[in-house]
Amino acid sequence: MIDKEFPHDTEPDGDVSLPHHFWIGVAAAVFSFWSVWPAYPAVGAVGTLVGLLVALDDAVEHAFGVATPIDQLWNRWLRDMVVGLDERIRRGE
């Protein structure tokens, strides 16, 4: 469901300069377009599109307050894996 307030976040996650997947997506798209595409056109094109989709996912999430696919992946699977790995590293395992 879309939030009634637009934009949903007045400042995404409290700081727009954090490494949101928006910035990661933009960086991946630019890198793929600029560096990969000339040598490997198919890989560069796919990398560019994936990067743009990642950036769009974050923009939609913060603008409209909807649960996006990458957000769901993080919340359902990746967060627990990352937190568990961090705890193991801190314990020295």
OpenMM code with the backbone's topology and positions (N, CA, C; nanometers):
from openmm import Vec3, app, unit

residues = "MET ILE ASP LYS GLU PHE PRO HIS ASP THR GLU PRO ASP GLY ASP VAL SER LEU PRO HIS HIS PHE TRP ILE GLY VAL ALA ALA ALA VAL PHE SER PHE TRP SER VAL TRP PRO ALA TYR PRO ALA VAL GLY ALA VAL GLY THR LEU VAL GLY LEU LEU VAL ALA LEU ASP ASP ALA VAL GLU HIS ALA PHE GLY VAL ALA THR PRO ILE ASP GLN LEU TRP ASN ARG TRP LEU ARG ASP MET VAL VAL GLY LEU ASP GLU ARG ILE ARG ARG GLY GLU".split()
positions = [
    Vec3(0.0849, -0.1179, 0.0000),
    Vec3(0.0000, 0.0000, 0.0000),
    Vec3(0.0891, 0.1238, 0.0000),
    Vec3(0.0527, 0.2226, -0.0772),
    Vec3(0.1297, 0.3463, -0.0855),
    Vec3(0.0912, 0.4372, 0.0306),
    Vec3(0.1946, 0.4939, 0.0931),
    Vec3(0.1742, 0.5881, 0.2020),
    Vec3(0.0999, 0.7104, 0.1496),
    Vec3(0.0166, 0.7716, 0.2320),
    Vec3(-0.0581, 0.8901, 0.1884),
    Vec3(0.0291, 1.0143, 0.1883),
    Vec3(0.1384, 1.0095, 0.2620),
    Vec3(0.2280, 1.1238, 0.2697),
    Vec3(0.3350, 1.1132, 0.1623),
    Vec3(0.3561, 1.2220, 0.0878),
    Vec3(0.4606, 1.2224, -0.0150),
    Vec3(0.5536, 1.3381, 0.0099),
    Vec3(0.6808, 1.3168, 0.0102),
    Vec3(0.7462, 1.1867, 0.0069),
    Vec3(0.7343, 1.1160, 0.1410),
    Vec3(0.7448, 0.9856, 0.1371),
    Vec3(0.7334, 0.9039, 0.2577),
    Vec3(0.8419, 0.9406, 0.3590),
    Vec3(0.9661, 0.9534, 0.3131),
    Vec3(1.0785, 0.9903, 0.3995),
    Vec3(1.1220, 1.1327, 0.3661),
    Vec3(1.1227, 1.2205, 0.4662),
    Vec3(1.1722, 1.3553, 0.4396),
    Vec3(1.3222, 1.3521, 0.4133),
    Vec3(1.3917, 1.2589, 0.4770),
    Vec3(1.5330, 1.2345, 0.4477),
    Vec3(1.5550, 1.0840, 0.4611),
    Vec3(1.5825, 1.0142, 0.3499),
    Vec3(1.5916, 0.8682, 0.3527),
    Vec3(1.6875, 0.8146, 0.4586),
    Vec3(1.6347, 0.7346, 0.5481),
    Vec3(1.7112, 0.6702, 0.6557),
    Vec3(1.7921, 0.7691, 0.7388),
    Vec3(1.7477, 0.8927, 0.7441),
    Vec3(1.8131, 0.9923, 0.8276),
    Vec3(1.9332, 1.0610, 0.7663),
    Vec3(1.9814, 1.0147, 0.6515),
    Vec3(2.0987, 1.0764, 0.5891),
    Vec3(2.1074, 1.0290, 0.4444),
    Vec3(2.0896, 1.1207, 0.3502),
    Vec3(2.0918, 1.0804, 0.2089),
    Vec3(2.2309, 1.0393, 0.1620),
    Vec3(2.3352, 1.0734, 0.2365),
    Vec3(2.4699, 1.0373, 0.1929),
    Vec3(2.5111, 0.8972, 0.2366),
    Vec3(2.4248, 0.8282, 0.3139),
    Vec3(2.4555, 0.6903, 0.3519),
    Vec3(2.4611, 0.6030, 0.2263),
    Vec3(2.5267, 0.4876, 0.2345),
    Vec3(2.5365, 0.4026, 0.1148),
    Vec3(2.4068, 0.3281, 0.0852),
    Vec3(2.3040, 0.4021, 0.0519),
    Vec3(2.1759, 0.3432, 0.0129),
    Vec3(2.1951, 0.2613, -0.1133),
    Vec3(2.1037, 0.1677, -0.1366),
    Vec3(2.1182, 0.0950, -0.2611),
    Vec3(2.0868, 0.1827, -0.3821),
    Vec3(2.0355, 0.3033, -0.3600),
    Vec3(2.0232, 0.3983, -0.4706),
    Vec3(2.1620, 0.4331, -0.5250),
    Vec3(2.2520, 0.4734, -0.4353),
    Vec3(2.3869, 0.5121, -0.4785),
    Vec3(2.4653, 0.3934, -0.5321),
    Vec3(2.4471, 0.2772, -0.4714),
    Vec3(2.5143, 0.1565, -0.5186),
    Vec3(2.4656, 0.1226, -0.6600),
    Vec3(2.3351, 0.1344, -0.6821),
    Vec3(2.2793, 0.1082, -0.8146),
    Vec3(2.3295, 0.2059, -0.9191),
    Vec3(2.3336, 0.3336, -0.8841),
    Vec3(2.3837, 0.4342, -0.9779),
    Vec3(2.5306, 0.4064, -1.0109),
    Vec3(2.6106, 0.3761, -0.9090),
    Vec3(2.7533, 0.3477, -0.9316),
    Vec3(2.7699, 0.2240, -1.0197),
    Vec3(2.6920, 0.1195, -0.9937),
    Vec3(2.7002, -0.0024, -1.0746),
    Vec3(2.6594, 0.0253, -1.2193),
    Vec3(2.5535, 0.1049, -1.2374),
    Vec3(2.5072, 0.1373, -1.3729),
    Vec3(2.6119, 0.2186, -1.4486),
    Vec3(2.6687, 0.3182, -1.3842),
    Vec3(2.7703, 0.4020, -1.4500),
    Vec3(2.8945, 0.3186, -1.4832),
    Vec3(2.9392, 0.2369, -1.3864),
    Vec3(3.0558, 0.1520, -1.4118),
    Vec3(3.0294, 0.0563, -1.5280),
    Vec3(2.9128, -0.0080, -1.5265),
    Vec3(2.8807, -0.1031, -1.6332),
    Vec3(2.8712, -0.0337, -1.7685),
    Vec3(2.8098, 0.0823, -1.7693),
    Vec3(2.7930, 0.1557, -1.8946),
    Vec3(2.9273, 0.2056, -1.9472),
    Vec3(3.0078, 0.2620, -1.8617),
    Vec3(3.1317, 0.3284, -1.9019),
    Vec3(3.2456, 0.2297, -1.9254),
    Vec3(3.2626, 0.1344, -1.8345),
    Vec3(3.3808, 0.0488, -1.8384),
    Vec3(3.3579, -0.0894, -1.8985),
    Vec3(3.2429, -0.1469, -1.8744),
    Vec3(3.2202, -0.2848, -1.9176),
    Vec3(3.1599, -0.2921, -2.0572),
    Vec3(3.0613, -0.2097, -2.0848),
    Vec3(2.9876, -0.2164, -2.2104),
    Vec3(3.0776, -0.2105, -2.3338),
    Vec3(3.1782, -0.1206, -2.3396),
    Vec3(3.2613, -0.1155, -2.4611),
    Vec3(3.3323, -0.2478, -2.4920),
    Vec3(3.3756, -0.3196, -2.3894),
    Vec3(3.4477, -0.4446, -2.4121),
    Vec3(3.3556, -0.5658, -2.4194),
    Vec3(3.2508, -0.5648, -2.3388),
    Vec3(3.1570, -0.6774, -2.3303),
    Vec3(3.0146, -0.6220, -2.3358),
    Vec3(2.9641, -0.5945, -2.4553),
    Vec3(2.8356, -0.5243, -2.4683),
    Vec3(2.7184, -0.5887, -2.3947),
    Vec3(2.7037, -0.7186, -2.4026),
    Vec3(2.5893, -0.7831, -2.3373),
    Vec3(2.5999, -0.7716, -2.1854),
    Vec3(2.7177, -0.7972, -2.1313),
    Vec3(2.7382, -0.7880, -1.9865),
    Vec3(2.7207, -0.6435, -1.9396),
    Vec3(2.7751, -0.5485, -2.0149),
    Vec3(2.7620, -0.4077, -1.9797),
    Vec3(2.6182, -0.3598, -1.9824),
    Vec3(2.5427, -0.4060, -2.0816),
    Vec3(2.4019, -0.3669, -2.0917),
    Vec3(2.3222, -0.4225, -1.9737),
    Vec3(2.3456, -0.5502, -1.9407),
    Vec3(2.2748, -0.6104, -1.8274),
    Vec3(2.3140, -0.5414, -1.6971),
    Vec3(2.4435, -0.5159, -1.6783),
    Vec3(2.4900, -0.4477, -1.5570),
    Vec3(2.4305, -0.3091, -1.5430),
    Vec3(2.4209, -0.2380, -1.6547),
    Vec3(2.3614, -0.1042, -1.6530),
    Vec3(2.2147, -0.1108, -1.6131),
    Vec3(2.1405, -0.2034, -1.6724),
    Vec3(1.9980, -0.2166, -1.6399),
    Vec3(1.9763, -0.2601, -1.4954),
    Vec3(2.0547, -0.3558, -1.4488),
    Vec3(2.0410, -0.4006, -1.3097),
    Vec3(2.0712, -0.2851, -1.2142),
    Vec3(2.1765, -0.2096, -1.2402),
    Vec3(2.2106, -0.0954, -1.1556),
    Vec3(2.0980, 0.0067, -1.1504),
    Vec3(2.0382, 0.0340, -1.2656),
    Vec3(1.9280, 0.1299, -1.2696),
    Vec3(1.8053, 0.0772, -1.1958),
    Vec3(1.7784, -0.0521, -1.2058),
    Vec3(1.6656, -0.1102, -1.1328),
    Vec3(1.6877, -0.1054, -0.9819),
    Vec3(1.8111, -0.1279, -0.9386),
    Vec3(1.8429, -0.1190, -0.7956),
    Vec3(1.8209, 0.0240, -0.7465),
    Vec3(1.8668, 0.1224, -0.8237),
    Vec3(1.8475, 0.2632, -0.7862),
    Vec3(1.6986, 0.2982, -0.7830),
    Vec3(1.6244, 0.2531, -0.8823),
    Vec3(1.4804, 0.2797, -0.8866),
    Vec3(1.4086, 0.2175, -0.7674),
    Vec3(1.4488, 0.0967, -0.7287),
    Vec3(1.3895, 0.0287, -0.6142),
    Vec3(1.4022, 0.1146, -0.4882),
    Vec3(1.5203, 0.1700, -0.4637),
    Vec3(1.5413, 0.2515, -0.3439),
    Vec3(1.4639, 0.3831, -0.3529),
    Vec3(1.4622, 0.4441, -0.4701),
    Vec3(1.3892, 0.5702, -0.4866),
    Vec3(1.2397, 0.5501, -0.4608),
    Vec3(1.1826, 0.4421, -0.5130),
    Vec3(1.0402, 0.4131, -0.4925),
    Vec3(1.0126, 0.3861, -0.3453),
    Vec3(1.1012, 0.3080, -0.2822),
    Vec3(1.0831, 0.2759, -0.1401),
    Vec3(1.0760, 0.4015, -0.0544),
    Vec3(1.1690, 0.4937, -0.0745),
    Vec3(1.1744, 0.6132, 0.0102),
    Vec3(1.0747, 0.7210, -0.0310),
    Vec3(1.0373, 0.7249, -0.1586),
    Vec3(0.9409, 0.8259, -0.2028),
    Vec3(0.7975, 0.7894, -0.1668),
    Vec3(0.7632, 0.6614, -0.1839),
    Vec3(0.6244, 0.6200, -0.1664),
    Vec3(0.5991, 0.5341, -0.0432),
    Vec3(0.7041, 0.4872, 0.0220),
    Vec3(0.6871, 0.4074, 0.1428),
    Vec3(0.6329, 0.2685, 0.1181),
    Vec3(0.6604, 0.2123, 0.0018),
    Vec3(0.6143, 0.0770, -0.0288),
    Vec3(0.7285, -0.0227, -0.0070),
    Vec3(0.6923, -0.1450, 0.0243),
    Vec3(0.7916, -0.2506, 0.0392),
    Vec3(0.8313, -0.2980, -0.1004),
    Vec3(0.9531, -0.2720, -0.1376),
    Vec3(1.0024, -0.3056, -0.2710),
    Vec3(1.0718, -0.4420, -0.2684),
    Vec3(1.0990, -0.5009, -0.3849),
    Vec3(1.1602, -0.6335, -0.3878),
    Vec3(1.2939, -0.6428, -0.3132),
    Vec3(1.3818, -0.5468, -0.3310),
    Vec3(1.5113, -0.5540, -0.2623),
    Vec3(1.4921, -0.5349, -0.1125),
    Vec3(1.4005, -0.4489, -0.0737),
    Vec3(1.3696, -0.4294, 0.0674),
    Vec3(1.3180, -0.5596, 0.1292),
    Vec3(1.2313, -0.6288, 0.0592),
    Vec3(1.1789, -0.7565, 0.1084),
    Vec3(1.2889, -0.8609, 0.1193),
    Vec3(1.3764, -0.8661, 0.0200),
    Vec3(1.4900, -0.9594, 0.0243),
    Vec3(1.5765, -0.9325, 0.1472),
    Vec3(1.6040, -0.8053, 0.1733),
    Vec3(1.6836, -0.7682, 0.2899),
    Vec3(1.6133, -0.8076, 0.4194),
    Vec3(1.4869, -0.7698, 0.4314),
    Vec3(1.4130, -0.7947, 0.5559),
    Vec3(1.3893, -0.9431, 0.5823),
    Vec3(1.3659, -1.0222, 0.4796),
    Vec3(1.3319, -1.1633, 0.4998),
    Vec3(1.4526, -1.2554, 0.5077),
    Vec3(1.5632, -1.2217, 0.4404),
    Vec3(1.6743, -1.3149, 0.4323),
    Vec3(1.8090, -1.2544, 0.4698),
    Vec3(1.8442, -1.1463, 0.4053),
    Vec3(1.9821, -1.0970, 0.4173),
    Vec3(2.0155, -1.0350, 0.5519),
    Vec3(1.9227, -0.9635, 0.6150),
    Vec3(1.9513, -0.8983, 0.7427),
    Vec3(1.9970, -1.0000, 0.8470),
    Vec3(1.9237, -1.1102, 0.8610),
    Vec3(1.9612, -1.2121, 0.9594),
    Vec3(2.0974, -1.2731, 0.9283),
    Vec3(2.1261, -1.2942, 0.8008),
    Vec3(2.2562, -1.3490, 0.7632),
    Vec3(2.3689, -1.2523, 0.7978),
    Vec3(2.3505, -1.1236, 0.7675),
    Vec3(2.4533, -1.0237, 0.7945),
    Vec3(2.4725, -1.0051, 0.9447),
    Vec3(2.3640, -0.9974, 1.0198),
    Vec3(2.3738, -0.9817, 1.1651),
    Vec3(2.4410, -1.1041, 1.2264),
    Vec3(2.4049, -1.2230, 1.1809),
    Vec3(2.4673, -1.3450, 1.2323),
    Vec3(2.6156, -1.3504, 1.2022),
    Vec3(2.6537, -1.3126, 1.0817),
    Vec3(2.7951, -1.3100, 1.0448),
    Vec3(2.8703, -1.2083, 1.1288),
    Vec3(2.8111, -1.0919, 1.1500),
    Vec3(2.8743, -0.9884, 1.2325),
    Vec3(2.8957, -1.0390, 1.3752),
    Vec3(2.7945, -1.1063, 1.4298),
    Vec3(2.8081, -1.1593, 1.5662),
    Vec3(2.9178, -1.2655, 1.5736),
    Vec3(2.9266, -1.3506, 1.4742),
    Vec3(3.0323, -1.4526, 1.4729),
    Vec3(3.1710, -1.3901, 1.4637),
    Vec3(3.1832, -1.2869, 1.3819),
    Vec3(3.3131, -1.2184, 1.3689),
    Vec3(3.3507, -1.1536, 1.5013),
    Vec3(3.2546, -1.0902, 1.5666),
    Vec3(3.2817, -1.0243, 1.6953),
    Vec3(3.3220, -1.1240, 1.8035),
    Vec3(3.2669, -1.2462, 1.7977),
    Vec3(3.3032, -1.3496, 1.8951),
    Vec3(3.4339, -1.4184, 1.8591),
    Vec3(3.4858, -1.3908, 1.7403),
    Vec3(3.6122, -1.4492, 1.6965),
    Vec3(3.6000, -1.5897, 1.6410),
    Vec3(3.4833, -1.6238, 1.5929),
    Vec3(3.4627, -1.7574, 1.5355),
    Vec3(3.5121, -1.7634, 1.3940),
] * unit.nanometer
topology = app.Topology()
chain = topology.addChain("A")
for resn in residues:
    res = topology.addResidue(resn, chain)
    for name in ("N", "CA", "C"):
        topology.addAtom(name, app.Element.getBySymbol(name[0]), res)
